[in-house]
Amino acid sequence: MGNSQLVNQVMVLFIVMMVGFYAKKKKFFNIIVDKGLSELLLNITLPFMIVTSFNIKYEATMVNNAQKILIYSFLIHIGLIFISKILFFKFPSNKQQVFRFVTIFCNVGFMGYPVLESIYGGVGVFYAAIFNIPFNLLVWTVGVMLYTGEKDFKSMRKAIANPAIIAVFIGIILFVFSIRLPLPIENSLKLVGSTTTPISMIIVGSMLAEMKFKDIFSDISIYYATVVRLLIVPMLIYVVLKFLKVDELLLNICVILQAMPAAVITAIIAEKHGGDSLLASQCVFITTMVSVITIPIVILFL
């Protein structure tokens, strides 16, 4: 993959983010609009995007690798849950919540897909969709609990009933049984789902507009979280998977996906569940910016 392609992809995200920033500064947006867009994204556009990501022709030869990468993804996410607790235990509660979320959940959906598509084509997108299943399951359970602190079964059941998780199961059924939706429905899902990325970046840009611009770069602790997210995590995963003699293709896919910046949804879930949404937006902004440099470095290392 050419570095210019990667830079272009990241620049698109930044430009759309600045649209949200401009809109908030011009008072086109307010808190009510932010919350409304977040609800639209979490309950409609994101689930639609998840369902369409499974709209791939079923091939038996890919199933074995898909099963392996699903297991690797679960183990990686679970491992990061514990590792992040160790790395950030000395930080204040609000920072600990955000930094742990940033470490565990990266931007597979909005950046991982296009990056892998550039390298491996449609096969890369397929494996990214499988890898992203644990993300969608854990982000609405463990991810939400990081912000709320609720660990009761009722909270867990509510999280599992989230539209995004329901979309994952629908997608699996469609893929396994090779079910094709009627063309008007399929195209409608794709069209609405395709708005997820711009809506997400507009929301983040709007959140960033609420802070003084110098504050975005003033918190040194964010740079620690950035190094963890973009360099330490992918390198750690590389070492572990290499030691386990994982197939080179699957190893590369896991490492590249974990080299992505903080998930855009970091800020959106923080906003929805009472976390520090401004700090979360800062993390999304800075990790996305720095990833222009670090992702090519990680890819060249493989």
C-alpha positions as CSV (number, residue, x, y, z in Angstrom):
1,M,0.0,0.0,0.0
2,G,1.4,3.4,-0.9
3,N,1.8,5.9,1.9
4,S,0.0,8.5,-0.2
5,Q,-3.2,6.3,-0.1
6,L,-3.0,6.2,3.7
7,V,-2.4,9.9,4.0
8,N,-5.4,10.6,1.7
9,Q,-7.6,8.3,3.8
10,V,-6.6,10.1,7.0
11,M,-6.9,13.5,5.5
12,V,-10.5,12.7,4.4
13,L,-11.3,11.9,8.0
14,F,-9.7,15.2,9.2
15,I,-11.5,17.3,6.7
16,V,-14.9,15.8,7.6
17,M,-14.0,16.3,11.3
18,M,-13.3,20.0,10.6
19,V,-16.8,20.3,9.0
20,G,-18.3,19.4,12.4
21,F,-15.8,21.8,14.1
22,Y,-16.8,24.6,11.8
23,A,-20.5,23.9,12.2
24,K,-20.3,24.0,16.0
25,K,-18.2,27.2,16.0
26,K,-20.8,28.8,13.7
27,K,-23.5,27.6,16.1
28,F,-25.2,25.4,13.5
29,F,-24.9,22.7,16.1
30,N,-25.6,22.6,19.8
31,I,-25.6,19.9,22.5
32,I,-29.1,18.7,21.4
33,V,-27.9,18.2,17.8
34,D,-24.8,16.4,19.0
35,K,-26.9,14.0,21.1
36,G,-29.4,13.5,18.3
37,L,-26.6,12.7,15.8
38,S,-25.1,10.2,18.3
39,E,-28.4,8.4,18.7
40,L,-28.9,8.3,14.9
41,L,-25.4,6.8,14.5
42,L,-25.6,4.3,17.4
43,N,-29.1,3.0,16.6
44,I,-29.4,3.2,12.8
45,T,-26.3,4.0,10.7
46,L,-23.7,1.9,12.5
47,P,-25.9,-1.3,12.7
48,F,-26.7,-0.9,9.0
49,M,-23.0,-0.7,8.2
50,I,-22.2,-3.8,10.4
51,V,-24.9,-5.9,8.6
52,T,-23.6,-4.9,5.1
53,S,-20.0,-5.7,6.1
54,F,-21.1,-9.4,6.1
55,N,-22.5,-9.2,2.6
56,I,-19.7,-11.4,1.3
57,K,-19.9,-14.6,-0.7
58,Y,-19.5,-17.7,1.5
59,E,-16.5,-19.8,0.7
60,A,-15.5,-22.9,2.7
61,T,-11.8,-22.2,2.1
62,M,-12.1,-18.9,4.1
63,V,-14.0,-20.4,7.0
64,N,-11.0,-21.9,8.7
65,N,-9.0,-18.7,8.7
66,A,-12.1,-16.8,9.7
67,Q,-12.5,-19.0,12.8
68,K,-8.9,-18.5,13.7
69,I,-8.9,-14.7,13.3
70,L,-12.1,-14.6,15.4
71,I,-10.4,-16.4,18.2
72,Y,-7.3,-14.2,17.9
73,S,-9.4,-11.1,18.1
74,F,-11.2,-12.3,21.2
75,L,-7.9,-13.1,22.9
76,I,-6.4,-9.8,21.9
77,H,-9.3,-7.7,23.1
78,I,-9.5,-9.7,26.4
79,G,-5.7,-9.4,26.9
80,L,-5.9,-5.6,26.3
81,I,-8.6,-5.3,29.0
82,F,-6.2,-6.5,31.6
83,I,-3.1,-4.8,30.1
84,S,-4.8,-1.4,30.0
85,K,-5.7,-1.7,33.6
86,I,-2.0,-2.1,34.5
87,L,-0.8,0.6,32.2
88,F,-3.2,3.3,33.5
89,F,-4.0,2.4,37.1
90,K,-2.2,5.5,38.4
91,F,-4.3,7.9,36.4
92,P,-7.4,9.8,37.7
93,S,-10.7,8.0,37.1
94,N,-11.8,10.1,34.1
95,K,-8.5,9.6,32.3
96,Q,-8.3,5.9,33.2
97,Q,-11.7,5.3,31.6
98,V,-10.8,7.0,28.4
99,F,-7.3,5.8,28.0
100,R,-8.3,2.2,28.7
101,F,-11.1,2.5,26.1
102,V,-8.6,3.9,23.6
103,T,-6.2,1.0,24.3
104,I,-8.8,-1.7,23.9
105,F,-10.8,-0.4,21.0
106,C,-9.2,0.9,17.8
107,N,-10.6,2.2,14.6
108,V,-11.1,-1.0,12.6
109,G,-14.4,0.0,11.0
110,F,-13.5,3.4,9.7
111,M,-9.8,3.1,9.0
112,G,-8.9,-0.6,9.3
113,Y,-11.3,-1.6,6.4
114,P,-9.9,0.8,3.8
115,V,-6.2,0.2,4.8
116,L,-6.6,-3.6,4.6
117,E,-8.6,-3.2,1.3
118,S,-5.6,-1.3,-0.1
119,I,-3.2,-4.1,0.9
120,Y,-5.2,-7.3,0.5
121,G,-8.3,-6.4,-1.5
122,G,-11.7,-7.9,-0.7
123,V,-10.1,-10.7,1.4
124,G,-8.7,-8.1,3.8
125,V,-12.1,-6.5,4.3
126,F,-13.7,-9.9,5.0
127,Y,-11.2,-10.7,7.7
128,A,-11.5,-7.2,9.1
129,A,-15.2,-7.8,9.4
130,I,-14.6,-11.0,11.3
131,F,-11.9,-9.5,13.5
132,N,-14.4,-6.7,14.3
133,I,-17.0,-9.0,15.8
134,P,-15.4,-9.1,19.3
135,F,-15.1,-5.3,19.1
136,N,-18.8,-4.9,18.5
137,L,-19.7,-7.4,21.3
138,L,-17.2,-6.0,23.9
139,V,-17.5,-2.3,23.1
140,W,-21.2,-2.3,24.2
141,T,-20.5,-4.4,27.3
142,V,-16.9,-3.8,28.6
143,G,-16.6,-0.5,26.9
144,V,-19.8,0.9,28.3
145,M,-18.9,-0.4,31.8
146,L,-15.6,1.4,31.7
147,Y,-17.6,4.7,31.7
148,T,-20.6,3.7,33.9
149,G,-18.8,1.4,36.4
150,E,-21.9,-0.8,36.3
151,K,-21.1,-4.5,36.5
152,D,-24.5,-6.0,37.3
153,F,-26.2,-8.6,35.0
154,K,-29.0,-6.2,34.2
155,S,-26.5,-3.8,32.7
156,M,-24.9,-6.6,30.7
157,R,-28.2,-7.8,29.3
158,K,-29.1,-4.2,28.2
159,A,-25.7,-3.9,26.5
160,I,-26.1,-7.2,24.7
161,A,-29.5,-6.0,23.3
162,N,-27.8,-3.0,21.7
163,P,-28.6,-2.5,18.0
164,A,-25.0,-2.9,17.0
165,I,-24.7,-6.4,18.6
166,I,-28.0,-7.5,17.1
167,A,-26.6,-6.3,13.7
168,V,-23.6,-8.6,14.3
169,F,-25.7,-11.7,14.7
170,I,-27.9,-10.8,11.8
171,G,-24.8,-10.4,9.7
172,I,-23.4,-13.8,10.7
173,I,-26.7,-15.5,9.8
174,L,-26.8,-13.8,6.4
175,F,-23.2,-14.8,5.7
176,V,-23.3,-18.4,6.9
177,F,-26.5,-19.2,5.1
178,S,-25.6,-17.1,2.0
179,I,-28.8,-15.1,2.3
180,R,-29.1,-12.2,0.0
181,L,-31.5,-9.5,0.9
182,P,-33.8,-8.0,-1.8
183,L,-31.8,-5.5,-3.8
184,P,-33.7,-2.4,-2.7
185,I,-33.2,-3.4,1.0
186,E,-29.6,-4.2,0.5
187,N,-28.8,-1.0,-1.3
188,S,-30.8,1.0,1.3
189,L,-28.7,-0.5,4.1
190,K,-25.5,0.2,2.3
191,L,-26.5,3.8,1.6
192,V,-27.6,4.6,5.1
193,G,-24.6,2.6,6.6
194,S,-22.2,4.5,4.4
195,T,-23.1,7.7,6.4
196,T,-21.6,6.3,9.6
197,T,-18.1,7.5,9.0
198,P,-18.9,11.1,8.1
199,I,-21.5,11.4,10.9
200,S,-19.0,10.1,13.4
201,M,-16.3,12.5,12.3
202,I,-18.7,15.4,12.3
203,I,-19.7,14.6,15.9
204,V,-16.1,14.4,17.0
205,G,-15.3,17.7,15.3
206,S,-18.3,19.3,17.0
207,M,-17.1,18.0,20.4
208,L,-13.6,19.4,19.7
209,A,-15.1,22.8,19.0
210,E,-16.2,23.0,22.7
211,M,-12.6,23.1,23.9
212,K,-9.8,25.7,23.5
213,F,-7.6,24.5,20.6
214,K,-4.4,24.8,22.6
215,D,-5.9,22.3,25.2
216,I,-6.0,19.6,22.5
217,F,-2.2,19.4,22.6
218,S,-1.5,20.5,26.2
219,D,-2.2,17.3,28.1
220,I,1.0,15.3,28.0
221,S,-0.7,12.1,29.3
222,I,-2.6,11.9,26.0
223,Y,0.7,11.3,24.3
224,Y,1.4,8.4,26.6
225,A,-1.9,6.9,25.6
226,T,-1.2,7.6,22.0
227,V,2.2,5.7,22.1
228,V,0.4,2.8,23.8
229,R,-2.4,2.7,21.2
230,L,-0.3,3.1,18.1
231,L,3.0,1.4,18.8
232,I,3.1,-0.6,22.0
233,V,-0.1,-2.5,21.4
234,P,0.7,-3.6,17.8
235,M,4.3,-4.5,18.6
236,L,3.2,-6.6,21.6
237,I,0.6,-8.4,19.5
238,Y,3.3,-9.0,16.8
239,V,5.7,-10.6,19.3
240,V,3.0,-12.8,20.9
241,L,1.6,-14.1,17.6
242,K,5.0,-14.6,16.1
243,F,5.9,-16.7,19.2
244,L,2.8,-18.7,18.7
245,K,3.7,-19.2,15.0
246,V,0.5,-17.8,13.7
247,D,0.0,-17.9,9.9
248,E,1.8,-14.8,8.4
249,L,-1.4,-13.4,6.6
250,L,-3.5,-13.6,9.8
251,L,-0.6,-12.2,11.9
252,N,-0.2,-9.3,9.6
253,I,-3.9,-8.6,9.6
254,C,-4.2,-8.6,13.4
255,V,-1.1,-6.4,13.8
256,I,-2.2,-3.9,11.1
257,L,-5.7,-3.6,12.5
258,Q,-4.4,-3.0,16.0
259,A,-2.1,-0.3,14.7
260,M,-5.2,1.8,13.9
261,P,-5.9,5.0,16.0
262,A,-8.6,5.3,18.7
263,A,-12.1,4.3,17.6
264,V,-14.2,7.3,16.7
265,I,-16.9,5.8,18.9
266,T,-14.7,6.4,21.9
267,A,-16.0,10.0,22.1
268,I,-19.5,9.1,21.2
269,I,-19.9,6.4,23.9
270,A,-18.3,8.8,26.4
271,E,-20.8,11.4,25.6
272,K,-23.7,9.0,25.9
273,H,-22.6,7.4,29.2
274,G,-21.3,10.3,31.2
275,G,-17.5,9.9,30.4
276,D,-15.1,12.7,29.6
277,S,-16.2,13.2,26.0
278,L,-13.8,16.1,25.5
279,L,-10.7,14.1,26.6
280,A,-12.0,11.2,24.4
281,S,-12.3,13.6,21.4
282,Q,-8.7,14.7,22.0
283,C,-7.5,11.1,22.0
284,V,-9.4,10.4,18.7
285,F,-8.0,13.6,17.1
286,I,-4.4,13.1,18.2
287,T,-4.1,9.3,17.6
288,T,-5.7,9.8,14.1
289,M,-3.2,12.5,13.3
290,V,-0.1,10.6,14.5
291,S,-1.3,7.4,12.8
292,V,-0.4,8.9,9.5
293,I,3.2,8.3,10.5
294,T,3.0,5.2,12.7
295,I,0.8,3.0,10.5
296,P,3.3,3.0,7.6
297,I,6.1,2.3,10.1
298,V,4.2,-0.7,11.5
299,I,3.4,-2.1,8.0
300,L,7.1,-1.7,7.0
301,F,8.1,-3.6,10.1
302,L,6.1,-6.7,9.2
